[in-house]
């Protein structure tokens, strides 16, 4: 068993990033405080909970065309997300974590989305966002901030559109590479447009937007949010675009149907690793765990599913992460122990997950198979996580347990399809989510 000492672990976040992290009202936070928790109740007593989240990444080419390396120049960016908690107030969280220069937001709005896969919004719901009482704000390099509270009434599972006017030249943009949702761009200022005619360009990434929080009289004052933390399987790779078919979506819907509604937040990054950073795939888990999971408002439980890339990249011939180190089960387990200690230091329940079958995929080989088996046995038997979910058994082909069952396989033998993500949600014992 590991020590349950309450001492927080150090991270490798730069001092500059910590010093410039901002909260509502643009108050600078210190290195020991979460930028979202320092004023979590807000200036008017609003209790905030994260209703949607996305993990920021440094600008990179990615698997599909995106705008992160080129950035923006006097353009309006419109992004659609789905919240899993309701409230009568809303605010957004913005991140310039990987920006090397200040980011100017000239104006911003939030509104209900008018339809699936559409840049249009409901006209009467368009609400101007402010930052410290002002329409525009400049986020320093490496900084992050929240908007002021906006009076927008939202229900769980509503789609929300956030629109940002980026008046100057931004330089390379902090973003989330794989959104599996369509974002839109227009030249000039279009933050209050109800129709989507001006938004002639689209991409499947999110830019600068790292969260939507809700609060008010309808928002429970308790830490019951669930963060799913991991790699491309958590991110929702191969799920249907614009249809909210990730396993985080399926879990939120299952909780609602079971009469146990609570926010479910997705902090997956495609290609992410426990032990190593990547230019494409985000910082390693320990370096981003606090920012992307533990520090989100209202979080009580984190489910960790990560390690397939650590053990699988050394088996593949793909050039995106080369040379890939050969990782042992002991190294991978120790990486997970770091996350366990950090969660317990913050008083957050942490649930481990076994790695999915990888037979037949480009991540498969004798070494990866052996490490996966040893790691999964540790998750099941060690008792070091507060609880665990056995995705390996839930998605395995009964005829060949080394492989994902054909009904759940997206086709690459590594990522589930929509049905597979629903199966993952069904595998969770809801009593294990505090």
C-alpha positions as CSV (number, residue, x, y, z in Angstrom):
1,X,0.0,0.0,0.0
2,X,1.2,3.5,-0.7
3,X,1.5,6.2,1.9
4,X,-1.5,8.5,2.3
5,X,0.5,11.5,3.3
6,X,-1.3,14.8,2.6
7,X,1.7,16.6,1.2
8,X,1.0,18.0,-2.3
9,X,3.5,17.0,-5.0
10,X,5.5,19.6,-6.8
11,X,4.8,20.1,-10.5
12,X,6.9,21.4,-13.3
13,X,4.6,24.2,-14.2
14,X,6.6,27.3,-14.7
15,X,6.7,30.1,-12.1
16,X,5.6,32.5,-14.8
17,X,2.5,30.4,-15.6
18,X,1.5,30.3,-11.9
19,X,2.1,33.9,-11.3
20,X,-0.1,34.9,-14.2
21,X,-3.0,32.5,-13.6
22,X,-6.1,34.7,-13.1
23,X,-9.5,34.4,-11.5
24,X,-12.8,36.2,-11.9
25,X,-12.2,39.9,-11.5
26,X,-8.6,39.3,-12.8
27,X,-7.1,38.7,-9.3
28,X,-3.7,37.1,-9.6
29,X,-3.4,33.8,-7.7
30,X,-0.5,32.4,-5.8
31,X,1.3,29.1,-6.5
32,X,-0.5,27.2,-3.7
33,X,-4.1,28.1,-4.8
34,X,-6.2,26.8,-7.6
35,X,-7.1,29.7,-9.9
36,X,-10.6,28.4,-10.1
37,X,-11.0,27.8,-6.3
38,X,-9.5,31.0,-4.9
39,X,-12.8,32.8,-5.5
40,X,-15.0,29.9,-6.2
41,X,-18.1,31.5,-4.7
42,X,-17.6,34.6,-6.7
43,X,-18.1,38.3,-5.9
44,X,-21.9,37.8,-5.4
45,X,-21.9,34.6,-3.5
46,X,-22.3,32.3,-6.5
47,X,-21.2,28.7,-5.9
48,X,-19.5,27.4,-9.1
49,X,-19.2,23.9,-10.4
50,X,-17.6,22.9,-13.7
51,X,-20.2,21.8,-16.2
52,X,-17.9,21.2,-19.2
53,X,-14.1,21.1,-19.5
54,X,-11.3,20.5,-22.0
55,X,-7.6,20.0,-21.4
56,X,-5.4,22.7,-23.0
57,X,-2.5,21.7,-25.4
58,X,0.4,23.5,-27.0
59,X,-0.1,24.4,-30.7
60,X,0.7,21.5,-32.9
61,X,-0.1,20.0,-36.3
62,X,-2.4,17.2,-35.0
63,X,-4.2,14.5,-36.9
64,X,-6.7,16.8,-38.7
65,X,-6.2,20.4,-40.0
66,X,-6.5,23.0,-37.3
67,X,-5.7,26.6,-36.7
68,X,-3.5,26.4,-33.7
69,X,-0.1,27.1,-35.3
70,X,-1.3,29.9,-37.5
71,X,-3.5,31.5,-34.8
72,X,-6.0,34.2,-35.5
73,X,-6.0,37.8,-36.7
74,X,-9.1,40.0,-36.3
75,X,-11.4,37.0,-36.4
76,X,-14.4,35.7,-34.5
77,X,-14.3,32.1,-33.1
78,X,-17.5,30.3,-32.3
79,X,-17.3,27.0,-30.3
80,X,-20.0,24.6,-29.3
81,X,-20.0,22.5,-26.1
82,X,-22.5,20.5,-24.1
83,X,-22.8,21.1,-20.3
84,X,-23.6,18.2,-17.9
85,X,-24.9,20.4,-15.1
86,X,-27.5,23.2,-15.0
87,X,-27.7,26.6,-13.3
88,X,-29.0,30.1,-13.7
89,X,-25.6,31.7,-14.0
90,X,-22.7,30.7,-16.3
91,X,-19.1,31.7,-16.8
92,X,-16.3,30.6,-19.0
93,X,-12.7,29.7,-18.3
94,X,-10.0,30.7,-20.9
95,X,-6.5,29.5,-21.2
96,X,-3.4,31.0,-22.8
97,X,-1.2,28.4,-21.1
98,X,0.9,27.8,-24.2
99,X,0.8,31.3,-25.6
100,X,4.2,33.1,-25.8
101,X,2.5,36.5,-26.1
102,X,-0.5,38.2,-24.5
103,X,-3.9,37.2,-25.9
104,X,-6.5,40.0,-26.5
105,X,-10.2,39.0,-26.2
106,X,-12.0,42.1,-27.5
107,X,-15.5,40.8,-26.8
108,X,-17.3,37.5,-26.0
109,X,-20.8,36.1,-25.7
110,X,-22.4,32.9,-24.6
111,X,-25.7,31.6,-25.9
112,X,-27.8,28.4,-26.4
113,X,-26.9,26.6,-29.6
114,X,-29.6,26.7,-32.3
115,X,-29.0,23.2,-33.7
116,X,-26.6,20.4,-34.1
117,X,-23.6,21.0,-36.3
118,X,-24.5,24.6,-36.7
119,X,-22.9,28.0,-36.0
120,X,-26.3,29.6,-35.3
121,X,-27.5,30.5,-31.8
122,X,-30.8,31.3,-30.2
123,X,-31.1,35.0,-30.6
124,X,-32.8,35.8,-27.3
125,X,-30.2,33.8,-25.3
126,X,-27.2,35.8,-26.5
127,X,-25.5,37.1,-23.4
128,X,-22.5,39.4,-23.4
129,X,-19.6,38.2,-21.2
130,X,-17.5,40.6,-19.1
131,X,-14.2,40.3,-17.4
132,X,-13.8,42.3,-14.3
133,X,-16.7,44.4,-15.5
134,X,-15.2,45.1,-18.9
135,X,-16.2,43.8,-22.3
136,X,-12.6,42.9,-23.3
137,X,-9.6,41.5,-21.5
138,X,-5.9,40.7,-22.2
139,X,-4.7,37.3,-20.9
140,X,-0.9,37.4,-20.3
141,X,1.3,34.8,-21.9
142,X,1.0,31.5,-19.9
143,X,-2.1,32.9,-18.1
144,X,-5.6,31.8,-17.6
145,X,-8.8,33.5,-16.3
146,X,-12.5,33.2,-15.8
147,X,-15.2,35.6,-17.0
148,X,-17.7,37.3,-14.7
149,X,-21.0,35.6,-14.0
150,X,-23.5,35.8,-16.8
151,X,-27.3,35.5,-16.3
152,X,-27.9,32.5,-18.6
153,X,-30.2,29.8,-17.4
154,X,-29.0,26.3,-18.6
155,X,-30.3,22.8,-18.2
156,X,-28.0,19.7,-18.1
157,X,-27.2,18.4,-21.5
158,X,-27.9,21.7,-23.3
159,X,-25.5,22.7,-26.0
160,X,-23.9,26.1,-25.4
161,X,-22.1,28.3,-27.9
162,X,-19.2,30.5,-26.8
163,X,-18.1,33.2,-29.2
164,X,-14.8,35.1,-28.9
165,X,-13.7,38.1,-31.0
166,X,-9.9,38.0,-31.3
167,X,-9.2,41.6,-32.5
168,X,-5.4,41.4,-33.0
169,X,-2.9,38.9,-34.2
170,X,-2.8,36.1,-31.6
171,X,0.2,34.1,-32.6
172,X,0.1,30.3,-32.1
173,X,-3.0,29.3,-30.1
174,X,-3.5,27.2,-27.0
175,X,-6.0,24.6,-28.0
176,X,-7.5,21.1,-27.6
177,X,-6.7,19.2,-30.7
178,X,-9.4,16.6,-31.0
179,X,-12.8,17.9,-30.0
180,X,-15.1,15.6,-32.1
181,X,-17.3,18.7,-32.3
182,X,-17.3,21.5,-34.9
183,X,-15.9,25.0,-34.2
184,X,-16.4,27.9,-36.6
185,X,-14.5,31.0,-37.7
186,X,-15.4,34.3,-39.3
187,X,-13.4,37.4,-40.4
188,X,-14.1,40.5,-38.3
189,X,-16.4,40.9,-35.3
190,X,-19.5,38.6,-35.1
191,X,-19.9,37.9,-31.4
192,X,-23.6,38.9,-31.4
193,X,-24.7,37.3,-34.7
194,X,-27.6,34.9,-34.2
195,X,-27.3,33.2,-37.6
196,X,-24.1,31.4,-38.7
197,X,-23.8,32.8,-42.2
198,X,-20.5,34.7,-41.5
199,X,-18.8,31.6,-40.1
200,X,-17.6,30.0,-43.3
201,X,-14.7,28.0,-41.9
202,X,-14.7,25.1,-39.5
203,X,-12.4,22.8,-37.7
204,X,-12.7,19.9,-35.1
205,X,-10.7,21.6,-32.3
206,X,-11.3,23.9,-29.4
207,X,-9.2,27.1,-28.9
208,X,-8.5,28.9,-25.7
209,X,-11.8,27.7,-24.1
210,X,-11.0,25.3,-21.2
211,X,-14.2,25.3,-19.3
212,X,-17.8,26.4,-18.8
213,X,-19.0,26.6,-15.1
214,X,-22.5,27.0,-13.8
215,X,-23.9,28.3,-10.6
216,X,-26.9,29.8,-8.9
217,X,-29.9,28.6,-7.0
218,X,-30.3,25.4,-9.0
219,X,-26.6,24.3,-8.7
220,X,-25.9,21.9,-5.8
221,X,-23.3,23.2,-3.3
222,X,-21.3,20.0,-3.1
223,X,-18.2,18.5,-4.7
224,X,-19.7,15.7,-6.7
225,X,-18.2,16.4,-10.2
226,X,-16.5,13.4,-11.9
227,X,-13.4,14.0,-14.0
228,X,-12.4,11.4,-16.6
229,X,-8.6,11.7,-17.0
230,X,-6.7,10.0,-19.7
231,X,-5.7,9.7,-23.3
232,X,-7.5,9.3,-26.7
233,X,-10.0,6.8,-25.4
234,X,-11.1,9.2,-22.7
235,X,-10.9,12.1,-25.3
236,X,-13.4,10.1,-27.5
237,X,-11.3,9.2,-30.5
238,X,-13.4,7.6,-33.2
239,X,-16.7,8.7,-31.7
240,X,-19.3,10.3,-33.9
241,X,-18.6,14.0,-34.5
242,X,-21.2,16.5,-33.2
243,X,-23.2,13.7,-31.5
244,X,-21.7,13.6,-28.0
245,X,-20.8,10.0,-28.0
246,X,-17.7,9.9,-25.9
247,X,-17.7,7.7,-22.8
248,X,-17.9,10.8,-20.7
249,X,-21.2,11.7,-22.4
250,X,-22.5,8.1,-21.9
251,X,-21.5,8.1,-18.2
252,X,-23.3,11.5,-17.6
253,X,-26.4,10.2,-19.4
254,X,-26.3,6.9,-17.4
255,X,-26.1,8.9,-14.1
256,X,-29.1,11.0,-15.1
257,X,-31.2,7.9,-16.0
258,X,-30.2,6.3,-12.7
259,X,-31.5,9.3,-10.8
260,X,-28.0,10.3,-9.7
261,X,-27.3,13.3,-11.9
262,X,-23.9,15.0,-11.6
263,X,-21.4,16.8,-13.9
264,X,-19.0,14.6,-15.8
265,X,-16.0,16.4,-17.2
266,X,-13.6,15.1,-19.9
267,X,-9.9,15.7,-19.4
268,X,-8.6,13.3,-22.0
269,X,-5.9,14.2,-24.5
270,X,-5.3,12.0,-27.5
271,X,-1.9,10.4,-27.4
272,X,-1.2,11.5,-23.8
273,X,1.1,9.5,-21.6
274,X,1.7,9.0,-17.9
275,X,5.5,9.2,-17.9
276,X,6.5,11.4,-20.9
277,X,5.7,14.8,-22.5
278,X,4.9,15.1,-26.2
279,X,4.7,18.1,-28.5
280,X,1.5,16.6,-30.0
281,X,0.1,14.8,-27.1
282,X,0.3,17.1,-24.1
283,X,2.3,17.2,-21.0
284,X,2.7,14.0,-19.0
285,X,-0.1,13.1,-16.5
286,X,1.6,14.4,-13.3
287,X,2.4,17.8,-14.9
288,X,-1.2,18.4,-15.9
289,X,-3.2,16.5,-13.3
290,X,-3.9,19.4,-11.0
291,X,-4.8,21.8,-13.7
292,X,-6.9,19.5,-15.8
293,X,-8.6,17.5,-13.0
294,X,-8.1,18.2,-9.3
295,X,-8.5,22.0,-9.5
296,X,-11.7,22.1,-11.5
297,X,-14.6,23.6,-9.5
298,X,-16.8,21.1,-7.7
299,X,-14.8,18.0,-8.4
300,X,-15.1,15.1,-6.0
301,X,-13.9,12.1,-8.0
302,X,-11.4,11.4,-10.8
303,X,-11.3,8.3,-12.9
304,X,-7.9,7.6,-14.4
305,X,-7.5,5.6,-17.7
306,X,-4.0,6.0,-19.0
307,X,-1.0,4.0,-20.0
308,X,-1.6,2.4,-23.4
309,X,0.5,5.0,-25.2
310,X,3.4,4.6,-22.7
311,X,3.6,0.9,-23.4
312,X,2.4,1.0,-27.0
313,X,4.4,3.7,-28.7
314,X,7.6,1.5,-28.6
315,X,5.7,-1.2,-30.6
316,X,4.4,1.1,-33.4
317,X,6.3,2.4,-36.4
318,X,4.4,5.7,-36.4
319,X,6.9,8.7,-36.3
320,X,4.8,11.0,-34.1
321,X,6.6,9.9,-30.9
322,X,10.0,8.5,-31.7
323,X,12.2,7.3,-30.2
324,X,9.7,5.9,-27.7
325,X,11.2,4.5,-24.4
326,X,10.4,1.0,-23.5
327,X,8.4,1.3,-20.3
328,X,8.1,-1.4,-17.6
329,X,5.0,-2.2,-15.6
330,X,6.8,-1.0,-12.4
331,X,7.5,2.4,-14.0
332,X,3.9,2.7,-15.2
333,X,2.6,1.8,-11.8
334,X,4.8,4.3,-10.1
335,X,3.5,7.0,-12.4
336,X,-0.1,6.1,-11.3
337,X,1.0,6.2,-7.7
338,X,2.0,9.8,-8.2
339,X,-1.5,10.6,-9.3
340,X,-3.0,8.7,-6.4
341,X,-0.9,10.7,-3.9
342,X,-1.8,14.0,-5.5
343,X,-5.5,13.3,-5.5
344,X,-5.5,12.3,-1.8
345,X,-3.6,15.4,-0.9
346,X,-6.5,17.4,-2.4
347,X,-9.2,15.3,-0.8
348,X,-10.4,13.9,-4.1
349,X,-11.5,10.3,-4.5
350,X,-9.5,8.5,-7.2
351,X,-10.7,5.5,-9.2
352,X,-8.3,3.5,-11.4
353,X,-9.2,1.7,-14.6
354,X,-7.7,-1.3,-16.3
355,X,-6.3,-0.8,-19.8
356,X,-8.4,-1.9,-22.7
357,X,-7.4,-4.9,-24.8
358,X,-5.0,-3.8,-27.5
359,X,-4.5,-7.0,-29.6
360,X,-4.3,-6.5,-33.3
361,X,-3.6,-2.8,-33.0
362,X,-0.4,-0.9,-33.9
363,X,0.3,-0.6,-30.1
364,X,0.4,-4.4,-29.7
365,X,3.5,-6.6,-29.1
366,X,4.9,-9.0,-26.7
367,X,6.2,-6.4,-24.3
368,X,3.1,-4.2,-24.4
369,X,0.9,-7.2,-23.8
370,X,3.0,-8.4,-20.8
371,X,3.1,-4.9,-19.2
372,X,-0.6,-4.4,-19.8
373,X,-1.5,-7.7,-18.1
374,X,0.8,-6.9,-15.1
375,X,-0.5,-3.3,-14.8
376,X,-4.1,-4.5,-15.0
377,X,-3.6,-7.1,-12.3
378,X,-2.1,-4.3,-10.0
379,X,-5.2,-2.1,-10.6
380,X,-7.5,-5.0,-9.7
381,X,-5.7,-6.4,-6.6
382,X,-3.4,-3.8,-5.0
383,X,-6.1,-1.7,-3.4
384,X,-4.1,1.4,-4.0
385,X,-6.8,3.1,-5.9
386,X,-9.9,3.9,-3.9
387,X,-11.9,1.8,-6.3
388,X,-11.4,0.5,-9.9
389,X,-13.4,-0.2,-13.1
390,X,-12.4,-3.1,-15.3
391,X,-12.6,-1.9,-18.9
392,X,-10.3,-4.8,-19.9
393,X,-12.9,-7.4,-19.1
394,X,-15.9,-5.2,-20.1
395,X,-14.8,-4.7,-23.7
396,X,-12.8,-7.9,-24.3
397,X,-13.8,-10.3,-27.1
398,X,-14.9,-13.5,-25.3
399,X,-13.3,-15.5,-28.1
400,X,-10.0,-13.7,-27.9
401,X,-9.6,-11.6,-24.7
402,X,-6.5,-9.9,-26.1
403,X,-8.7,-8.0,-28.5
404,X,-11.6,-5.6,-28.2
405,X,-14.9,-7.3,-29.0
406,X,-15.9,-6.7,-32.7
407,X,-19.1,-5.0,-31.6
408,X,-17.1,-2.4,-29.7
409,X,-14.2,-1.9,-32.0
410,X,-13.9,1.3,-34.1
411,X,-11.8,-0.6,-36.6
412,X,-8.3,0.1,-35.4
413,X,-8.5,-2.5,-32.6
414,X,-7.4,0.1,-30.1
415,X,-10.3,2.7,-29.8
416,X,-13.9,1.8,-29.1
417,X,-16.8,2.9,-31.3
418,X,-19.9,4.6,-30.0
419,X,-21.2,1.3,-28.7
420,X,-17.9,0.6,-27.0
421,X,-18.0,3.9,-25.2
422,X,-21.5,3.1,-23.9
423,X,-20.1,-0.2,-22.7
424,X,-17.4,1.6,-20.8
425,X,-20.0,3.7,-19.1
426,X,-22.0,0.6,-18.2
427,X,-19.0,-1.0,-16.6
428,X,-18.7,1.7,-13.9
429,X,-20.2,0.9,-10.5
430,X,-22.0,4.1,-9.8
431,X,-21.5,3.6,-6.1
432,X,-17.8,4.0,-6.6
433,X,-18.3,7.6,-7.7
434,X,-18.4,9.8,-4.5
